[in-house]
Amino acid sequence: MHLAHHHSADTRRAVTEPAYPPLALVTSPTVPTEQAAYYLNRRPQTLRGWACAETFPDGLRPVRINGRLGWPVAGIRAVLGVA
């Protein structure tokens, strides 16, 4: 007898999405692309495209740190309208 295992969408999401701290608890000045995308509800590749074409929202200019993008936490908060 074959038993099918079904997982809810919440279970799959918990396995596939990394757990980042709430934005209010982030104390570093910048976060990596994947984390910024999580907070902005966008895919990381979207943020990379913004950085390449310089079409990011006002106040969200990324900085390059050893060849990687760092997204300012203050800018993410500003875009989201969070104090």
C-alpha positions, -999 to +999 in steps of 0.1 A: +000+000+000+014+034-010+008+063+012+010+098-003+025+125+018+010+159+013+025+191+026+007+224+031+019+255+014+030+269+047+052+238+053+068+241+019+074+278+023+091+273+057+115+248+041+123+269+011+124+304+025+152+315+048+142+329+082+154+365+085+149+386+116+121+412+115+133+444+098+127+463+131+154+441+148+181+445+121+209+466+135+235+464+107+237+493+082+233+471+052+219+436+043+227+413+014+206+411-017+186+380-007+177+395+027+167+429+012+146+411-014+128+392+014+119+424+031+108+441-001+088+411-013+108+409-045+131+383-060+168+388-055+173+391-093+149+421-094+172+439-069+203+430-089+186+444-120+178+476-102+214+479-092+227+472-127+203+496-144+203+521-115+165+520-114+161+514-077+135+533-057+146+566-042+167+562-011+176+526-018+210+530-036+230+498-029+267+499-020+293+475-034+312+457-007+340+435-021+321+429-053+288+422-036+257+444-031+248+458+003+213+473+006+209+501+032+185+491+059+174+527+063+166+528+026+145+496+029+126+511+058+120+543+038+107+525+008+084+504+030+073+535+049+085+521+082+101+544+108 
